[in-house]
């Protein structure tokens, strides 16, 4: 059996911005791949942070999954028994719920405990390290919810891996961290702070790849995996200068002091206040800048040097 020896992976939230990429990476790696799908579609009207990055509809995606050999399991996070039944069929559970469902993961933890067979749980993280942040509201609350889920996992003795990937290119790079645009600006750019704080950028597809690498790596058990790729660990000034070279012109740069950024965050509504607070956490507070602790951290680029990731430089070419 070609699948023998590969852990069976269940992805919860498989049609979301990151879930879909974890599913595809799992299929590609040859892990038997399962997704939990509700009978009733999700609320399609909820505001999306970035739509441009995810063109397929939920139904198209599920059909594509099925055509690629993914097992669709009917079930619902709020139906404990269906969740336990789904979990009993797999080895690893990966949750990629959006920010509104973070606290609901206690239901998944309860089902994992009852099922008793799970080798590893990846809670919905896929951002910066929530135990090492200095973010402001409205982002802080979500990070605190994620940290709280970590504490529940640890208290319950559920084996885990936390996946910290920092800045998705779809949210942070396609617009060079500007609000209300989906392509990099060609005239002027607002830069939070002095533009000299390093951020960590990664495509959603590469997050999927590294997540499945971590599943298939015994060394990531009960550790956090950090995706800070050398070619993508850059300041906004470095990225802007890369973009300027590509388009052959200089942008007018407006440096925004922290005090003004904080005021804007308070005055804007969702999703812009949330995005600005994310940018602030990375570009001013430097939440992607910290030392790795080998006892509880793994740096993905060092652990999986064979992965050919998309660089910031390559990513920006699509906008030329």
C-alpha positions in Angstrom: 0.0 0.0 0.0 1.5 3.3 -1.2 -0.1 5.1 1.8 1.4 2.7 4.4 3.3 4.5 7.1 2.0 7.9 6.3 -0.2 9.5 9.0 -3.8 10.0 8.1 -4.6 13.8 8.3 -8.0 15.3 9.1 -8.3 19.0 8.2 -11.0 21.0 10.0 -11.9 24.3 8.1 -10.7 22.8 4.8 -12.2 25.4 2.6 -10.7 28.4 4.4 -7.8 30.6 3.3 -5.2 28.3 4.8 -7.1 25.0 5.2 -7.4 24.5 1.4 -3.6 24.7 1.1 -3.0 22.2 3.9 -5.3 19.8 2.2 -3.5 20.1 -1.1 -0.1 19.7 0.6 -1.2 16.6 2.4 -2.5 15.0 -0.8 0.8 15.9 -2.5 2.9 14.4 0.3 0.9 11.2 0.0 -0.7 11.4 3.4 -4.2 9.9 3.4 -6.3 13.1 3.7 -9.7 13.6 5.3 -11.8 16.8 5.6 -14.8 17.4 7.8 -17.7 19.0 6.0 -21.0 20.2 7.3 -24.3 19.5 5.5 -25.1 23.2 5.6 -22.8 25.7 4.0 -21.1 28.3 6.1 -22.3 31.9 6.2 -21.1 33.2 2.9 -21.8 36.8 3.8 -19.2 37.2 6.5 -16.6 39.8 5.5 -13.4 38.3 4.2 -10.0 39.8 5.0 -8.8 39.2 1.4 -10.9 37.6 -1.3 -8.5 37.9 -4.2 -6.3 35.1 -2.9 -9.1 32.5 -2.9 -11.0 32.4 -6.1 -12.8 29.0 -5.8 -16.1 28.6 -4.2 -16.6 26.2 -1.3 -18.5 23.7 -3.6 -15.9 23.8 -6.4 -13.2 23.2 -3.8 -14.9 20.2 -2.2 -15.5 18.7 -5.7 -11.8 19.2 -6.5 -10.8 17.6 -3.2 -13.0 14.6 -3.9 -11.6 14.2 -7.4 -8.1 14.2 -5.9 -8.9 11.3 -3.5 -9.6 13.3 -0.4 -12.1 11.6 1.9 -15.1 13.8 2.8 -16.5 13.1 6.2 -19.9 14.6 7.1 -19.9 16.1 10.5 -20.1 19.2 12.6 -17.9 20.6 15.3 -21.0 21.2 17.4 -22.0 17.5 17.1 -19.7 15.8 19.5 -20.4 12.3 18.4 -19.8 13.1 14.7 -16.5 14.8 15.6 -15.4 11.8 17.7 -16.3 9.4 14.8 -14.3 11.5 12.3 -11.3 11.8 14.6 -11.2 8.0 15.2 -10.5 7.5 11.5 -7.2 9.5 11.5 -3.9 10.0 13.2 -3.4 13.8 13.1 -6.0 16.6 13.4 -5.2 20.0 11.9 -7.6 22.9 12.7 -7.5 25.9 10.4 -10.6 27.7 11.7 -10.8 31.5 11.3 -10.6 34.0 14.1 -14.3 33.8 15.1 -14.0 30.1 15.9 -10.8 29.9 17.9 -12.5 29.3 21.3 -14.7 26.5 19.8 -11.6 24.4 19.6 -12.3 23.2 23.2 -14.9 21.0 21.5 -12.2 19.5 19.3 -9.9 18.9 22.2 -12.8 17.2 24.1 -13.4 14.9 21.1 -9.7 14.1 20.7 -9.6 13.2 24.3 -12.5 10.8 24.0 -11.3 9.3 20.7 -8.0 8.5 22.3 -6.1 7.7 19.1 -4.7 11.1 17.9 -0.9 11.3 17.6 -0.9 15.1 17.2 -3.2 18.1 17.2 -2.4 21.3 15.3 -4.7 24.0 16.7 -5.6 27.0 14.6 -2.5 29.2 14.8 -1.0 30.0 11.4 0.1 33.5 12.5 2.8 34.8 14.8 3.8 33.1 18.0 1.0 34.0 20.4 3.2 33.4 23.4 5.6 36.1 22.1 3.6 39.1 20.9 2.9 42.7 21.8 -0.2 43.2 19.5 -3.0 45.7 20.2 -6.8 45.3 19.9 -8.6 44.1 17.9 -5.9 41.5 17.2 -4.8 41.0 20.8 -8.0 39.4 21.8 -7.7 36.7 19.1 -4.0 36.0 20.0 -5.1 35.7 23.7 -7.8 33.2 22.7 -5.2 31.2 20.7 -2.8 31.3 23.7 -5.7 30.1 26.0 -6.3 27.1 23.6 -2.6 26.3 23.9 -2.9 26.1 27.7 -6.0 23.8 27.5 -4.1 21.5 25.1 -1.1 21.3 27.4 -3.3 20.9 30.5 -5.2 18.0 28.9 -2.0 16.3 27.8 -3.0 16.3 24.1 0.1 15.9 21.9 0.5 19.0 19.7 2.4 21.1 17.2 1.9 24.9 17.0 2.5 26.3 13.5 3.7 29.9 13.6 4.0 31.3 10.1 3.7 35.1 10.6 2.7 37.0 7.5 0.7 35.4 4.7 1.7 37.0 1.4 -2.1 37.2 0.6 -2.7 39.6 3.5 0.7 41.4 3.8 2.5 41.4 0.5 0.1 41.6 -2.4 -0.7 45.1 -1.2 2.6 45.9 0.5 0.6 46.3 3.7 -1.7 49.0 2.4 -5.3 49.1 3.2 -8.0 48.7 0.6 -5.9 47.6 -2.4 -5.1 44.1 -3.7 -2.0 44.9 -5.8 1.3 46.7 -4.8 1.1 50.5 -5.1 3.0 52.2 -7.9 2.9 55.8 -6.7 3.0 56.3 -2.9 3.2 54.0 0.1 2.4 54.4 3.8 5.0 52.7 6.0 4.3 52.1 9.7 7.2 53.2 11.9 10.6 53.5 10.3 10.2 50.6 7.9 13.3 48.9 9.4 11.7 46.1 11.5 12.0 42.6 10.0 8.8 40.7 9.1 8.5 37.1 8.0 6.5 36.5 4.8 5.3 33.2 3.3 2.7 32.1 0.7 -0.3 30.2 1.9 0.6 27.3 -0.3 4.1 27.1 1.4 2.4 27.2 4.8 0.5 24.1 3.7 3.7 22.4 2.6 5.6 23.2 5.9 2.6 22.1 8.0 2.6 18.7 6.4 6.4 18.5 6.7 5.9 19.1 10.4 3.2 16.4 10.6 5.6 13.9 9.1 8.5 14.9 11.4 8.6 13.2 14.8 10.9 16.1 16.0 8.1 18.6 16.0 6.1 16.8 18.7 5.1 19.2 21.5 7.0 22.0 19.8 6.2 25.2 17.9 7.4 25.3 14.3 8.4 28.8 13.1 8.4 29.7 9.4 10.9 32.5 9.0 12.4 31.9 5.6 15.8 33.6 5.0 14.9 35.2 1.6 11.6 36.3 3.1 12.7 37.7 6.4 12.7 41.3 5.3 11.9 44.8 6.4 9.3 46.8 4.6 11.9 49.2 3.3 13.8 46.2 1.8 10.6 45.0 0.1 9.7 48.4 -1.2 13.1 48.8 -2.7 12.8 45.3 -4.3 9.4 46.4 -5.8 10.9 49.8 -7.0 13.6 47.9 -8.9 11.0 45.8 -10.6 8.8 48.7 -11.8 11.8 51.0 -12.5 10.5 53.9 -10.4 10.6 55.3 -6.9 7.6 55.4 -4.7 6.8 58.4 -2.5 7.2 57.0 1.1 5.1 58.3 3.9 6.4 57.1 7.3 3.5 56.9 9.8 4.5 57.3 13.5 3.1 54.7 15.9 0.8 57.2 17.7 -1.0 57.9 14.4 -1.2 54.1 13.6 -2.8 53.4 16.9 -5.3 56.2 16.4 -6.2 54.9 12.9 -6.7 51.4 14.3 -9.2 52.8 16.9 -11.1 54.8 14.3 -11.4 52.2 11.5 -13.9 49.4 11.3 -13.4 45.8 10.4 -11.5 44.4 8.5 -9.3 47.5 8.2 -8.7 48.0 11.9 -7.7 44.3 12.2 -5.3 44.4 9.2 -3.7 47.6 10.5 -3.2 46.0 13.9 -1.6 42.9 12.3 0.7 45.2 10.3 1.5 47.1 13.5 2.4 44.0 15.4 4.9 43.0 12.8 6.2 46.3 11.5 6.4 48.4 14.7 6.4 46.0 17.6 8.7 43.5 15.8 6.6 40.4 16.8 8.5 38.3 14.2 11.8 39.1 15.8 12.9 36.6 18.5 15.3 33.9 19.4 14.5 30.2 18.8 14.5 28.0 21.9 15.7 24.6 20.7 13.9 22.9 23.6 10.5 24.0 22.3 10.9 25.6 18.9 11.8 24.3 15.4 12.8 26.7 12.6 11.2 25.4 9.4 13.8 26.6 7.0 16.5 24.8 8.9 14.5 21.6 9.5 13.3 21.3 5.9 15.9 22.8 3.7 14.7 20.7 0.7 11.5 22.7 0.5 11.7 25.1 -2.4 9.6 28.0 -1.2 8.3 31.0 -3.1 10.5 34.0 -2.3 9.1 37.6 -1.8 11.1 38.5 -5.0 9.3 35.8 -7.0 5.9 36.5 -5.5 6.0 40.1 -6.6 6.6 39.2 -10.2 3.0 38.3 -10.7 2.0 42.0 -10.3 4.3 43.3 -13.1 
